[in-house]
């Protein structure tokens, strides 16, 4: 993922999603919402909205 981007690519999602399925208590329902949530988490971890 590039720092400039606010979304993850199809390739990145393909790498992340199978790993999420192995985590206990993690359930993936709507794939589009899951992708948006992951993008939001990564944006925040990269320093988004520092106040």
DSSP file (Angstrom, degrees, kcal/mol; ACC not computed):
  #  RESIDUE AA STRUCTURE BP1 BP2  ACC     N-H-->O    O-->H-N    N-H-->O    O-->H-N    TCO  KAPPA ALPHA  PHI   PSI    X-CA   Y-CA   Z-CA
    1    1 A X              0   0    0      0, 0.0     2,-0.3     0, 0.0     7,-0.1   0.000 360.0 360.0 360.0 133.0    0.0    0.0    0.0
    2    2 A X    >   -     0   0    0      5,-0.2     3,-0.8     1,-0.1     5,-0.1  -0.613 360.0-128.5 -83.2 146.0    1.3    3.4   -0.9
    3    3 A X  T 3  S+     0   0    0     -2,-0.3    -1,-0.1     1,-0.2    43,-0.0   0.829 107.7  58.7 -64.5 -31.1    1.1    6.1    1.8
    4    4 A X  T 3  S+     0   0    0      2,-0.0    -1,-0.2    -3,-0.0     2,-0.2   0.771  92.3  84.0 -70.7 -24.8   -0.6    8.4   -0.7
    5    5 A X    <   -     0   0    0     -3,-0.8     3,-0.0     1,-0.1     0, 0.0  -0.511  58.1-162.1 -84.6 147.6   -3.5    6.0   -1.3
    6    6 A X  S    S+     0   0    0     -2,-0.2     2,-0.3     2,-0.0    37,-0.2   0.379  74.6  55.1-103.6   1.3   -6.5    5.8    1.0
    7    7 A X  S    S-     0   0    0     -5,-0.1     2,-0.3    35,-0.1    -5,-0.2  -0.864  79.5-117.7-130.1 163.9   -7.6    2.4   -0.3
    8    8 A X        -     0   0    0     -2,-0.3    31,-0.1    27,-0.2    -2,-0.0  -0.761  31.9-117.7-100.0 150.7   -6.1   -1.0   -0.6
    9    9 A X     >  -     0   0    0     -2,-0.3     4,-2.5     1,-0.1     5,-0.2  -0.284  26.6-106.5 -79.5 168.4   -5.6   -2.7   -4.0
   10   10 A X  H  > S+     0   0    0      1,-0.2     4,-2.3     2,-0.2     5,-0.1   0.893 122.7  52.0 -60.6 -40.0   -7.3   -6.0   -5.1
   11   11 A X  H  > S+     0   0    0      2,-0.2     4,-1.3     1,-0.2    -1,-0.2   0.920 109.9  47.8 -63.8 -44.3   -3.9   -7.7   -4.7
   12   12 A X  H  > S+     0   0    0      1,-0.2     4,-2.1     2,-0.2     3,-0.3   0.902 111.7  50.1 -64.2 -41.1   -3.5   -6.3   -1.2
   13   13 A X  H  X S+     0   0    0     -4,-2.5     4,-2.8     1,-0.2     5,-0.2   0.899 106.4  55.9 -63.6 -39.1   -7.0   -7.4   -0.2
   14   14 A X  H  X S+     0   0    0     -4,-2.3     4,-0.6     1,-0.2    -1,-0.2   0.802 111.5  44.5 -63.4 -28.8   -6.3  -10.9   -1.6
   15   15 A X  H  X S+     0   0    0     -4,-1.3     4,-0.6    -3,-0.3    -1,-0.2   0.837 118.3  42.1 -81.9 -35.1   -3.3  -11.1    0.7
   16   16 A X  H  X S+     0   0    0     -4,-2.1     4,-1.9     2,-0.1     3,-0.4   0.908 103.5  62.8 -80.6 -44.6   -5.0   -9.8    3.8
   17   17 A X  H  X S+     0   0    0     -4,-2.8     4,-1.5     1,-0.2    -3,-0.1   0.879 101.1  49.7 -55.9 -47.3   -8.5  -11.5    3.7
   18   18 A X  H  X S+     0   0    0     -4,-0.6     4,-0.5    -5,-0.2    -1,-0.2   0.876 110.4  52.6 -61.7 -34.1   -7.3  -15.1    4.0
   19   19 A X  H >< S+     0   0    0     -4,-0.6     3,-1.1    -3,-0.4     4,-0.4   0.890 105.0  54.8 -66.3 -38.7   -5.2  -14.1    7.0
   20   20 A X  H >< S+     0   0    0     -4,-1.9     3,-1.3     1,-0.3    -1,-0.2   0.852  99.6  61.8 -62.9 -33.6   -8.2  -12.5    8.7
   21   21 A X  H 3< S+     0   0    0     -4,-1.5    -1,-0.3     1,-0.3    -2,-0.2   0.714  99.8  55.3 -66.5 -19.2  -10.1  -15.7    8.4
   22   22 A X  T << S+     0   0    0     -3,-1.1     2,-0.5    -4,-0.5    -1,-0.3   0.541  85.3  98.4 -90.4  -6.9   -7.6  -17.5   10.6
   23   23 A X  S X  S-     0   0    0     -3,-1.3     3,-1.6    -4,-0.4    -3,-0.0  -0.700  82.2-115.0 -85.3 125.9   -8.0  -15.0   13.4
   24   24 A X  T 3  S+     0   0    0     -2,-0.5     3,-0.1     1,-0.2    -2,-0.1  -0.293  96.1  12.5 -58.9 141.4  -10.3  -16.2   16.2
   25   25 A X  T 3  S+     0   0    0      1,-0.2     2,-0.6     0, 0.0    -1,-0.2   0.527  93.9 124.9  70.3   9.9  -13.5  -14.2   16.7
   26   26 A X    <   -     0   0    0     -3,-1.6     2,-0.5    -6,-0.2    -1,-0.2  -0.891  37.2-176.6 -99.8 123.1  -13.0  -12.3   13.4
   27   27 A X        -     0   0    0     -2,-0.6     2,-0.7    -3,-0.1    -6,-0.0  -0.978  14.3-154.0-122.2 130.4  -16.0  -12.6   11.1
   28   28 A X        +     0   0    0     -2,-0.5     3,-0.1     1,-0.1    -2,-0.0  -0.909  25.9 158.1-105.1 115.3  -16.1  -11.1    7.6
   29   29 A X        +     0   0    0     -2,-0.7     2,-0.6     1,-0.3    -1,-0.1   0.733  64.6  25.0 -96.0 -96.5  -19.6  -10.4    6.4
   30   30 A X     >  -     0   0    0      1,-0.2     4,-2.2     2,-0.0    -1,-0.3  -0.629  69.0-154.1 -75.1 117.1  -19.9   -7.8    3.7
   31   31 A X  H  > S+     0   0    0     -2,-0.6     4,-2.3     1,-0.2    -1,-0.2   0.843  92.0  53.7 -65.1 -34.9  -16.6   -7.8    1.8
   32   32 A X  H  > S+     0   0    0      2,-0.2     4,-2.1     1,-0.2    -1,-0.2   0.921 111.0  45.5 -66.2 -43.6  -16.9   -4.2    0.6
   33   33 A X  H  > S+     0   0    0      2,-0.2     4,-2.3     1,-0.2    -2,-0.2   0.880 111.7  52.9 -66.6 -37.4  -17.5   -2.9    4.1
   34   34 A X  H  X S+     0   0    0     -4,-2.2     4,-2.5     2,-0.2    -2,-0.2   0.917 108.6  49.8 -62.4 -43.8  -14.6   -5.0    5.4
   35   35 A X  H  X S+     0   0    0     -4,-2.3     4,-2.4     1,-0.2    -2,-0.2   0.907 111.1  48.9 -62.7 -42.5  -12.3   -3.5    2.7
   36   36 A X  H  X S+     0   0    0     -4,-2.1     4,-2.3     2,-0.2    -1,-0.2   0.891 111.1  50.8 -64.1 -39.5  -13.4    0.0    3.7
   37   37 A X  H  X S+     0   0    0     -4,-2.3     4,-2.4     2,-0.2    -2,-0.2   0.919 110.1  48.6 -64.6 -44.4  -12.8   -0.8    7.4
   38   38 A X  H  X S+     0   0    0     -4,-2.5     4,-2.6     1,-0.2     5,-0.2   0.914 111.0  51.2 -61.8 -43.1   -9.3   -2.1    6.7
   39   39 A X  H  X S+     0   0    0     -4,-2.4     4,-2.4     1,-0.2    -1,-0.2   0.909 110.0  49.7 -60.5 -42.0   -8.5    1.0    4.6
   40   40 A X  H  X S+     0   0    0     -4,-2.3     4,-2.3     2,-0.2    -2,-0.2   0.907 111.3  48.9 -64.7 -41.9   -9.7    3.2    7.4
   41   41 A X  H  X S+     0   0    0     -4,-2.4     4,-2.4     2,-0.2    -2,-0.2   0.929 112.8  46.7 -63.0 -45.2   -7.5    1.3   10.0
   42   42 A X  H  X S+     0   0    0     -4,-2.6     4,-1.7     2,-0.2    -2,-0.2   0.885 110.9  52.4 -65.9 -38.2   -4.4    1.5    7.8
   43   43 A X  H  <>S+     0   0    0     -4,-2.4     5,-2.0    -5,-0.2     4,-0.2   0.921 111.2  47.6 -60.8 -44.1   -5.0    5.2    7.1
   44   44 A X  H ><5S+     0   0    0     -4,-2.3     3,-1.4     1,-0.2    -2,-0.2   0.906 110.3  51.4 -65.2 -41.6   -5.2    5.8   10.9
   45   45 A X  H 3<5S+     0   0    0     -4,-2.4    -1,-0.2     1,-0.3    -2,-0.2   0.801 103.3  59.8 -66.4 -28.3   -2.1    3.8   11.5
   46   46 A X  T 3<5S-     0   0    0     -4,-1.7    -1,-0.3    -5,-0.2    -2,-0.2   0.493 132.4 -88.6 -78.7  -1.9   -0.2    5.8    8.9
   47   47 A X  T X 5 +     0   0    0     -3,-1.4     3,-0.7    -4,-0.2    -3,-0.2   0.592  68.2 163.4 109.9  12.9   -0.9    9.0   10.9
   48   48 A X  T 3 < +     0   0    0     -5,-2.0    -1,-0.2     1,-0.2    -5,-0.0  -0.377  65.9  11.1 -64.9 141.2   -4.3   10.2    9.6
   49   49 A X  T 3  S+     0   0    0      1,-0.2     2,-0.7    -2,-0.1    -1,-0.2   0.898  76.8 178.8  60.5  47.9   -6.1   12.7   11.7
   50   50 A X    <         0   0    0     -3,-0.7    -1,-0.2     1,-0.2    -2,-0.0  -0.725 360.0 360.0 -80.4 115.4   -3.3   13.5   14.1
   51   51 A X              0   0    0     -2,-0.7    -1,-0.2     0, 0.0    -2,-0.1   0.288 360.0 360.0-138.8 360.0   -4.6   16.2   16.6
